[in-house]
Amino acid sequence: MKPARIVFPGFWFGESELQDAVELARRGVGGFCVYGGTAQQTREFTLRMNDASPYGRLLFCADIDEDLSEIITDAPPLPSNISLQHLPASQDAAYRKGNLIARMARSVGLDWVLAPVVDLGYTSPAFSDVPLTVTHLTGNFIAGLSNGGALNCIKYFPGISGVLKTLAQLEDAEFMPYKHTFRRADAIMPSDMIFPNIDNDTQAMLSDKVIKGLLKKRLNYKGCVVSFPLFKGRLHYEEASAIKMLHAGIEDILAPKNANGVIDAIEREADKGLLLDEIIRSVSNHELLLSKVFVAPTPEDVKDAFEAAQNFAKK
């Protein structure tokens, strides 16, 4: 069992070196988060990395807030999340948007859509500022993703709109979409912000109080928890932060600036006899997610998936 499997390096087309990615795949990482490639480039990259991996099958993540055009340069943009509530059949529109994102993602080799954002807010990527509306649209969006064959990840726990709220206020509003979606969530991503009424000293994604104490114990969430992408997480000491996250209850580390350095740090911790339970739990979750991908519908042709999205966007 390789500790590297709990790390998902980022790959930036036009910036990252392909051979470095190949070496990371050979080292045993669990997958990659991809950024800035065309559909064809992304598809070719996923095939190349699967060939290099000792596992033969990796998980590839689409780190998005709104739609796939954020990371795939030729993917058609879709209606904003905030606009869906104003459409005549808003819940159907949320389902269709999730389904189209999944179909496009799968057509280019991406399995895991790191969405939707379930924060409450007046602007996108929020669905709405009304907890019940967010809950309904989130459920339909996730159903669309699932039926399109993609994994999901709801974010950014405990809810950016509640950063200055008390725990009781969060319970009444921000937690509603999470609690109603737990059983359908493939993963949850904590925020990179500090919530002073929960933990005044530590960002949510590093906080034992937020992840173990609140999410896993108080709210009884039993599924996978993934890190906020480290490269945009305002961290001063990435390797130490990654270790702290794992001890706090994070199970997969996404898009670090220095993937090899983070893997080295995790391996050193494992060699000390630490993190073994965390690594076993993470790998177990990883196998569960892969099993869902294996039984998902066969990915469709890129042209067909993208055309369907373009037609939806025109309406």
C-alpha positions in Angstrom: 0.0 0.0 0.0 1.6 3.3 -1.1 1.0 6.4 1.0 1.3 8.3 -2.3 -2.1 7.1 -3.2 -3.8 9.7 -1.0 -2.2 12.5 -3.0 -3.8 13.9 -6.2 -1.2 16.2 -7.9 -2.3 19.1 -10.1 -1.4 19.1 -13.8 -1.4 22.5 -15.6 -1.3 22.2 -19.4 1.4 24.5 -20.8 3.1 24.7 -17.4 3.6 21.3 -15.9 6.1 18.8 -17.3 4.5 15.7 -18.7 7.5 13.5 -17.6 7.1 14.8 -14.0 3.5 13.7 -14.1 4.5 10.3 -15.4 6.9 9.8 -12.6 4.2 10.8 -10.1 1.9 8.2 -11.6 4.6 5.6 -11.4 5.2 6.6 -7.8 1.6 5.6 -7.0 -0.5 8.7 -6.7 -4.3 8.2 -6.6 -5.0 10.5 -9.5 -4.7 14.1 -10.8 -6.5 17.4 -10.9 -6.2 18.8 -14.4 -6.2 22.5 -15.4 -6.2 24.4 -18.7 -6.2 21.8 -21.4 -8.4 21.1 -24.4 -10.7 18.2 -24.4 -8.2 16.2 -26.6 -5.2 17.1 -24.5 -7.1 16.1 -21.3 -8.2 12.8 -22.8 -4.7 11.9 -24.0 -3.3 12.9 -20.6 -5.6 10.6 -18.6 -4.8 7.7 -20.9 -1.1 8.3 -20.5 -1.2 8.5 -16.7 -3.3 5.3 -16.4 -0.7 3.5 -18.5 2.0 4.7 -16.2 0.3 3.9 -12.9 1.0 0.6 -11.1 -2.7 0.5 -10.4 -3.8 0.7 -14.0 -6.7 3.0 -13.1 -6.5 6.5 -11.5 -9.1 9.0 -10.6 -9.0 12.3 -12.5 -10.6 15.4 -10.9 -12.4 18.4 -12.4 -11.8 21.2 -9.9 -14.7 23.5 -10.8 -17.2 25.8 -9.2 -19.6 26.5 -12.1 -18.8 24.3 -15.1 -16.2 22.5 -17.0 -15.1 25.5 -19.1 -13.1 26.6 -16.0 -10.6 23.8 -16.7 -11.2 22.5 -20.2 -10.6 25.4 -22.6 -13.0 24.3 -25.4 -15.8 23.1 -23.1 -19.0 25.2 -23.6 -20.0 27.3 -20.6 -23.4 26.5 -19.0 -25.9 28.7 -17.2 -24.7 29.9 -13.8 -25.8 28.1 -10.7 -27.5 31.2 -9.4 -29.6 31.5 -12.6 -31.1 28.0 -12.3 -33.5 29.0 -9.5 -35.1 31.5 -11.9 -35.8 29.0 -14.7 -39.3 27.7 -15.1 -38.3 24.2 -14.1 -35.3 25.0 -11.8 -34.9 21.5 -10.3 -34.9 19.9 -13.8 -32.4 22.5 -15.0 -30.1 21.7 -12.0 -30.3 18.0 -12.9 -29.6 18.7 -16.5 -26.6 20.9 -15.7 -25.1 18.3 -13.4 -25.8 15.6 -16.0 -24.2 17.5 -18.9 -21.1 18.3 -16.8 -20.7 14.6 -15.9 -21.1 13.5 -19.5 -18.6 16.1 -20.8 -16.1 15.2 -18.0 -16.4 11.5 -18.6 -15.9 12.0 -22.3 -12.5 13.5 -21.7 -11.5 11.0 -19.0 -12.4 12.9 -15.9 -14.2 10.8 -13.2 -14.6 13.1 -10.2 -16.3 16.5 -10.4 -15.4 18.6 -7.4 -18.7 20.3 -7.2 -21.3 21.5 -6.4 -20.7 24.5 -4.2 -23.5 24.5 -1.6 -22.6 27.7 0.2 -25.5 30.2 0.7 -25.1 33.4 -1.3 -26.5 36.0 -3.6 -24.1 35.3 -6.5 -22.6 32.3 -8.3 -21.3 29.7 -7.7 -24.0 29.6 -5.0 -27.4 28.2 -6.1 -29.3 30.6 -3.8 -29.2 32.4 -0.4 -32.2 30.3 0.7 -31.2 27.0 2.5 -34.1 25.0 1.3 -33.6 26.1 -2.3 -29.9 25.2 -2.2 -30.8 21.8 -0.7 -33.3 21.0 -3.5 -31.0 22.2 -6.3 -28.0 20.5 -4.8 -29.9 17.2 -4.7 -30.9 17.4 -8.3 -27.5 18.6 -9.5 -25.9 15.6 -7.8 -28.5 13.2 -9.2 -27.5 14.5 -12.7 -23.8 14.0 -12.0 -24.4 10.5 -10.7 -26.6 9.4 -13.7 -24.0 10.9 -16.0 -21.4 8.6 -14.4 -19.4 11.2 -12.4 -18.5 11.3 -8.7 -19.3 14.5 -6.8 -17.9 16.6 -4.0 -20.0 19.1 -2.0 -18.1 22.2 -0.7 -17.0 24.4 1.1 -17.8 23.1 4.6 -19.0 24.5 6.9 -20.2 27.2 4.5 -18.4 30.4 3.6 -21.5 32.5 4.1 -21.4 31.5 7.8 -17.9 32.5 8.5 -18.9 34.9 11.3 -22.0 33.0 12.5 -22.4 31.1 15.7 -22.7 27.3 15.6 -26.4 27.6 16.3 -26.8 30.0 13.4 -24.9 27.6 11.1 -27.1 24.7 12.2 -30.2 26.7 11.2 -28.9 27.6 7.7 -25.5 26.6 6.3 -25.7 23.0 7.5 -29.0 22.2 5.9 -27.7 21.4 2.4 -25.0 19.2 3.9 -27.2 17.2 6.3 -29.7 16.5 3.5 -27.0 15.4 1.0 -24.6 13.4 3.2 -25.9 10.0 2.0 -25.5 11.0 -1.7 -22.1 12.8 -1.3 -19.1 11.0 -2.6 -16.9 13.6 -0.7 -16.9 16.8 1.2 -14.4 19.6 0.8 -13.8 21.9 3.8 -13.2 25.7 3.3 -9.7 27.3 3.5 -11.2 30.0 5.7 -11.1 30.4 9.5 -14.5 30.2 11.3 -13.7 31.9 14.6 -16.8 30.7 16.4 -15.7 27.1 15.8 -11.9 27.3 15.7 -10.3 30.7 16.0 -6.8 29.6 15.2 -7.0 27.3 12.2 -8.4 27.2 8.7 -11.3 24.8 8.4 -9.4 22.4 6.1 -6.7 22.1 8.9 -9.0 22.0 11.9 -9.5 19.0 14.0 -12.5 20.8 15.6 -14.2 21.4 12.2 -13.5 18.1 10.5 -13.4 15.5 13.3 -15.4 17.4 16.0 -18.1 19.0 13.9 -18.4 17.2 10.5 -17.7 13.7 11.6 -18.8 13.6 15.2 -21.6 16.2 15.6 -23.1 15.9 12.2 -22.2 12.2 11.9 -20.8 12.3 8.3 -19.2 9.0 7.5 -17.8 9.5 4.0 -14.7 10.8 2.3 -13.2 14.3 3.1 -10.8 15.9 0.7 -8.6 18.9 1.0 -9.1 22.3 -0.5 -6.7 22.4 -3.5 -3.4 23.2 -1.7 -2.0 25.4 -4.4 -4.7 28.0 -3.8 -5.1 27.4 -0.1 -2.9 30.2 1.3 -0.6 27.8 3.2 2.8 28.9 4.5 4.3 25.4 5.1 2.7 23.0 2.6 4.2 19.7 3.8 3.5 20.3 7.5 0.0 21.5 6.6 -0.7 18.3 4.6 0.3 16.2 7.6 -1.9 18.3 9.9 -4.8 17.9 7.5 -4.5 14.1 7.5 -4.4 14.0 11.4 -7.5 16.3 11.4 -9.5 13.9 9.3 -8.8 14.8 5.6 -8.3 11.7 3.5 -7.1 12.9 0.1 -4.7 15.8 -0.5 -5.5 17.7 -3.7 -3.2 19.7 -6.0 -0.2 20.6 -3.8 2.4 22.9 -5.2 5.1 20.3 -4.6 3.5 16.9 -4.9 6.8 15.0 -4.3 7.5 17.0 -1.2 4.1 16.2 0.2 4.4 12.5 -0.6 7.8 12.4 1.0 6.4 14.0 4.2 3.5 11.5 4.3 5.9 8.6 3.8 8.1 9.9 6.7 5.1 10.1 8.9 4.0 6.6 7.9 7.5 5.2 8.6 7.2 6.5 12.2 4.1 4.3 12.6 1.8 7.4 12.4 -1.1 8.0 9.9 -1.4 4.2 9.3 -5.1 4.2 10.2 -5.7 7.3 8.1 -4.0 5.9 5.1 -5.9 2.6 5.3 -9.2 4.5 5.6 -8.2 6.8 2.7 -7.3 3.8 0.4 -10.5 2.1 1.4 -12.5 5.2 0.3 -10.5 5.3 -2.8 -11.4 1.8 -3.7 -15.1 2.5 -3.1 -15.0 5.5 -5.4 -13.3 3.5 -8.1 -15.9 0.8 -7.8 -18.6 3.4 -8.6 -16.7 4.6 -11.6 -16.3 1.0 -12.9 -20.1 0.5 -12.9 -20.9 3.9 -14.4 -22.3 4.3 -17.9 -19.8 4.0 -20.7 -18.4 7.5 -21.6 -19.9 9.0 -24.7 -18.1 10.6 -27.6 -16.7 14.1 -26.8 -18.4 15.7 -29.7 -21.8 14.4 -28.7 -21.4 15.4 -25.1 -20.2 18.9 -25.9 -23.0 19.4 -28.5 -25.6 18.5 -25.9 -24.1 21.0 -23.5 -24.1 23.7 -26.2 -27.8 23.1 -27.0 -28.7 23.4 -23.3 -26.7 26.6 -22.9 -28.6 28.2 -25.8 -32.0 27.8 -24.2 
